[in-house]
Amino acid sequence: MEQETVAQQQRSLWGDAWRRSIHNPFTVISALIIVFFLLAAAIGPAVTPYGYTDQDLLNSEQPPSREHWLGTDELGRDFLSRILYGARTAFFVATMVTLVGGSLGVILGATAALKGGMTSAAIMRTTDVLMSFPHLLLAVFVNATLRPRSQQFFAWLHTVIPLDFLKSRLLSDYLIVFGALAVVSWPGLARLVRGQVLSLRESDYVAAAEAAGASPRWIIAKHLVPNILGPVIVALTVSFGGAMMLESSLSYLGVGIQPPGASWGAMISENIDMWRYKPHLVLVPGGVLAVVIFAFNFFGDGLNDALNPRNRRR
């Protein structure tokens, strides 16, 4: 009996979360899919025999073969190489958007909860305004509005600092996509963090710590941060797949990553006219995008179950 009590005291939320995760088949399979595509994005373009921009007009629109496992597109580019580089684009954009948007959401949400008053009102009204617009529509508006100015700025900057990468259109495309998606990604997380912090501030153990004379910094570090970390991680995991979807949607509409860059959304848009004749040119990027997004959603759902303190075994 004493051994069971000691073992129960030594268990932690993260230890229990790990044990529940590895026993959840959906979480494990989703994690394996994510790791597979992450490795494909990291090392795939480096090991393929063809560059993602290499053109061979004499072998355009070729069906899958031993030389080109997924065939070639209308410009004779190896489709597998472009799929792998599109994975790099998707993961890179989603990572940057999640870092920027997640940081803004956590900081502004916590600030609104802890400061209160006019600060909280200003932050929450801003989130209300941004969340009143459809995410895709707002991202398209920001992207289309800032893209010409961004390109003009980098063209001017290249005249001042003659570095080759400054004249690349891809740099402007990536920065605009980062900014547009970060703008639409932080309000939901800010509301989540604010609600979590406000509820925790009213809990008995926080009131007990305040009565015992604990400093606000100690309460934040020992009580607030550990308890909001689980919901924040789950929200960021789900938003990662959402950022991939939004990036592909922007590229499909022609306001995201443009050629010579590779994006799954742009690849669908470029080949949609050949759907009846060469369906794999649409099915492959669409299917890969769907699999990755579902993997992140299932992984986030599994993390939600694993990190929920109510699921800990008594």
Secondary structure, DSSP 8 states (H G I E B T S, - for coil): -HHHHHHHHH--HHHHHHHHHHT-HHHHHHHHHHHHHHHHHHHHHHHSSS-TT---GGGTT--S-SSSTT-B-TT--BHHHHHHHHHHHHHHHHHHHHHHHHHHHHHHHHHHHHH-HHHHHHHHHHHHHHHTS-HHHHHHHHHHHHHHHHHHHHHHHHHHS--GGGG-HHHHHHHHHHHHHHHHHHHHHHHHHHHHHHHHHTSHHHHHHHHTT--HHHHIIIIIHHHHHHHHHHHHHHHHHHHHHHHHHHHHHTSSS-TTS--HHHHHHHHGGGTTT-THHHHHHHHHHHHHHHHHHHHHHHHHHHH-GGGS--
